[in-house]
């Protein structure tokens, strides 16, 4: 039995990045051997075991054979005669098909180290086309590695395009699409995820509401980048900069302008009412991908309220209070700071605006903090009861917001 470190831990070491979880492949063993050594079986679809002390994952070397449509249609062979090279050959990209032995020596039969040097994301073999999840993984890896200069190899992109044309992506289950999208939104360059899917034609199949934004013009005095799809990319990347590793804000950034794709052509480049027109589209995306409620709710709030936040300085204190209340910001206070971040990403995610100040974000946070500081118990202590408590609380909160909004700061 021989054991090798594989996958992301090896890749990240070569990239000079801090490795995450370490995964191992075991050659020349059987499930019975692993159990006898104290490993605990955890794999449902193929033999994966947890080390008795480190609890790291050890998988038996295996091959896979396509047996149906989608990403679950595989027959797995984990016979002890399967070689390390055969196991590496079934992997998605050459940069992930590198192993290291006990002495740290690399086993790299498909040139992954050279592709890391060239900053190329390249498929290992034509078996790549058998698993549509690999299209999503390619896009997600681009969201992570585009800042390092990575690009998708032309032949890999062509293979992805052929997979889309063959209908493979139509067999992806919603939960897996959401899993990859959510992870991509937490990467440094989520726009690269969208661009990669669009480049192979998968965006129109997976996120048609986002794909429809490309080519839709906006007023150049507000949007020098003009194209709504390009604007959405810029907002996603700005959101990742303002709120790193936050997929809540990332999804809201991705979906905030879906209503612009629904604007009648006669009204372009204006988008009157797009913040309300986009709500059904946001609902449709979230329902189709089975997006968690917390993500869905913030995406809807950002779609509906982003223009109100942009003009916050023009609103009366009562209107600011009611905006906060509509967002359930008194019961779920974290939402207001999240909404402020999405709106800042929207404002700064425009051509030439990356460093533009956005005082409305601080204005909203201060107003919210002032309103939250009002103590309802003090109102009750004055002998006020029933519905009058709520009305007095509203008035006190509006007064607190007005005091903050009119202060020199």
N, C-alpha and C positions, 0 to 999 in steps of 0.2 A: 504494500500500500504506500502511495506517495501523495503528499499534500502540497498544494500550490495556492498562493495568494493570487486572486484574479480580479478582473473588472475595475471598478472605480477607484479602489485603493491604489492599484498600480498606476492607473492613468493619472490620478491626481498627484502622485509622487513625482511623476515625470513632468507634470505641469508646474511643479513647485507650489502646489496648493495643499492646504491642510486636508488630509484624507478624512472621510467620514467613517461609516461602518466598514469593517473588513469582512470580505466574503472569501470562502475557500472552496476549492474543488478537490475531490478525493479520487484518485485513479487506482483501479485495481482492488476495489473493496465491494462489499455487498451490504445490504441493510442489516443482515444478521451480524456481520462483523462490527458495524458501527454501534449497534445496540449492546453488543457484548463488551464494548469498550466504555460504556457509560453514556454514549450520546443519546439524546432524546429526539425522536422522530417528530417533525412538525410539518413536513411537506404534504399537501393534499394531492397535488397533481403529479409530483415527481419527488424522488427521495432527497429530502433536505433534513438536516439534523442540527441540533444545538449542542455545542461543546459543553461537557459537564462542568467546566470551571469558568471559562471565559464567556459562555453563552453566545459566541459568534456562530454564524451559519456555515455549515459544511454541507456541500451538495455533492452527490456522486456524479462523476463524469457521465455525460449522457448525450445522446443524439435525439433528434426530433424529426418526425415525418408527417407531412401535411395529410390530414384525413378528412377535412371538411372546410367550410367557409369560416371566415372570421379568425379571431385570435385564440379561440379555444379548440379549434379543430386540429389537434396534433396527437400523434402517438409517440410516447416517450420510451426510449430504450436506455436503461441505466446498467447494462451488463458490465461486469468487471473487465471485459476485454476492450471497452471503449477507451480510446487513447485521449491524451490531453489535447492533441491537435484537433481531433474530431469534436471534442467538447468546445474548443475555442471557435471552431468553424461555424457553429450554429449561432454564434452571438451576432449582435446587430451591426456594430461598427468596429472598424479595425482598432480604434483607440480603446475599445473595451475588450478586445480579444488578445490581451497581453497577460501573461502569468509570470509569477516570480517564485523561484524555488526556495528551499530553506536557507540557502546562502545568499539570497537576494539576486541571483542571476535571472535575467529575463528570458522567457520563452515567448518569442514574438514571430510566429510563422507567417503572419499576414501584413507585416510592415506597419503595425500600429504606432511604434515609436517614431518612425519616419513621418507618419501623418500628423503626429503631435507636433513635430518640428515644422511641418509645412502648414499647420493649422487647417487641416482638412478633415471634414466629417465624411467618411467613405464607408459604404457597406462592405461586409466581409465576403459575401457570396450572393448569388442570385436567390438563395433561400430567404433572403431578406423580404422578398415579395410575398412570402407565404403568411406574413403576420402584419396586419394593418396597424397594430399598435406602434409599430416601428416608425410609421409616418409621424405619429404624435411625439414619439421619443426624439426623433430627429429635430422636430420643431422645438421641443423643450431643451434639448442640448444646445441648440442655437441661442435660445434665450439666456442660457448660462455662459456660453463660450464666445458669443459674438464680440463681447468687449475685449477678448484676447486675440481677435483677428480671425476667428474660424469662419469658414464658409462650407457649404455643402458641395461635394464633388459633383461635377456635371452629370456623370453617369448615374450617380445615386439619385439626383434630382429627376433624371429621366425615368429611372425605375419607379420612383414614387409617383410620377405622373401616370405611368402605365397602370399602377395599382389602383389609382383613383378611377381611371377610365374603365377598369375591369369591375368596378363596383365593390372592391374590397372594403373601403372605408364605411360603406353603408351597413356593414355587419358589426361595427363597433357598438358595444353596449354603452348606454349613457353614463353609467357610473365610471367606466374607464376613461371616457372622454373628459369627464369632469375632473377625475383624479389627475390626469396629465395637464389639463388647463390650470387647475389650482396650483400645481407645482410650478408651472411656467410663470404664473403671475407673481410668484415669490422670487423669481430670478432677477438679475440686474437689468436684463434687456428684454422684457416681455414682448416688445414690438417685433423682435426677431422671430418669436413663435408665430405671430400672426403672418408676418411676411413669408416665412417658410411654408406655412400651410397654403397661403395664397399662391405661392410660386409653383406648387405642384397641383393646384386645383382643389385641394381638400377643404379649404376654408368655405367655399360655396356649399359644400355638402355637410360640413360639421357646424359652422356658424354662418348660415346664409344671411342673417340679419346684419352681421358685421361686414361680410363681403359686399353687401349692397351699398355700403357707405362710400366705396371707392368710385371716383368719378363724379361724385355729387359736389357741386361748387358751393362755396360760402362767400360772404361779402369780404373782399380783400382788405378793407379798412380794419376789420376785426380779426380776420384770419389771413395773414399774408401767404400761408401755405395753400390756401384755397380749397384743396381737395379734403373732404371730410374724412376719408379713410386715412390719409396721411396725418391729419390732425389727431385722429384716434390713436395712431401709433405713438405720436409724440406725447400725448396725455398719459398713455400707459407707461412709457419710459420715465416720464416726470414723476408719476405716482410711485414707481419703484425707487426713485431717488429720494423722494420726500418721506416715504414710509417703507423702508426696506423690509422684505420678507413678509409683507402684509397682503394676503390675497383678498381680504375684504375690500380694501381700498382699491386694489388692482382690478377686481371684477367691476366695481362701480365705475372706474375710469374707462374700462373697455366698453361698457354698455351705455354710458351717460347720454350719448348723442344718437341713439338708434332712430329716433323720430325724424332725423334729417333725411334719411333714405326714403321717407314716406311723403316728403313735401311735393305737392303738385309741380310739374315742370314749369308751369306758367308763373309760379311765385319765386322761382330761383333767381338769384342766389340767397334771397331772404328765406327764413325758416320760422314763420310765425306759428307759435303754438307747438313747436317741436318737442318741448319738454313734457307736454301732456300726450302728444301723439305717440311718443316713444314708449309709453308705459305698457301697452299690450305686447309690444315686441320684447321688452325686458322680461315680462311675465312668461312669454313663450319660450325664450331661451332657458330661463330658470326651471320651468316645468319640464322641458324636454331633457335637460341634462341632470335633473333631480338635484339641483343646487340646494345646499343647506339654507334653512330659513334666514339665518343671520346675514348671509351673503346676499340673498334675494332682497331682503328688506332694505339694506343699505343701497343696493343698486337702484331700487325703485325711488328711494328718497333723493339720491343724487340726480337721477333723471328728472324728477319733478321739480326740485328746488334749486338747481344750480344757477339759474338765471336770477332767482331772488337773492341768493347769496352774493352774486356778482354786483348787485345794486344795493347792497345792504346799507351803505351810507345814505341812501335816499329814503329809506324806510323809517316810518315813525316807530317809536319804542313799542307801541302796541303790536305793530306788524311783526317786529322782530320777535316779540314774545310768542305770537301766534305761530310763527315759523318754527320756533323751538318746540312748541307744544305739538304741532302737526307731526314732527319727527319723533315724538315720544321722548324728547330730550330730558324731561324731568324724571321720568321713570327709568330710562336707559341713558344715562348721561354720556357714556362713551361715544354715542352716535354723533354728537355735535362736533366733537373734535375730528372724528372720521370724515364727516361731511365737509368740514372746513378743508381738510387735506385733499379730498377729491376735487373740490372747487378750485383750490390753488393749483393743482395739477392741470386742470382744464384751462385755467387762465395762462399758465406759464408754458403749457404744451402747445405752443404756436411758434411759427417761424420768427426768430429774433427776439422771443420773449422769455427765454429760459431764465434770465436773471432779473426779470421785471418784478418789482415788489408787489405783494398782494396783501395790502393792509386789511382787507375784508376778513381774512382768516383770523387774524388776531382780534379784530372787532367782534366777530361772532363768538369766539372763545371767551372774551371778557364779558360780553353781555350775558352769555350762558352762566358763567361763574357767578356773576352778580345776582342773577335771578335765583340760582340754586342756593345762595347764601341766605335768602329770606326764610325765616323760621315760622312755619305755620303754627307752632305751639304758642308763639307770642300773640297771635291773633285769637286763638282759642282762649288764652288767659284773659283776654279783654271781655270775655263773656259772650262772644259771638258764636252762634251755633248754626247747624243745618247748612243749606246751600249758600248762606251768606259767607261762610268760611271760605269756600272756593272763590267767590267773587272778590272778597277782600285780599285773598292770596294773589289773585291775578293782578289786582291793582298795585299791590306792594311790589310784585315782581316787575311790572311795567315801570314803576317809579325807579326801581333799582337799575333797570336797563337804561332808562333815560339819564340817570346820573352818570353812568359810565360813558354813555355815548356823547354826552356834552362836556366831559372832562377834558382838560388840555392834553392828556395822554391818549 
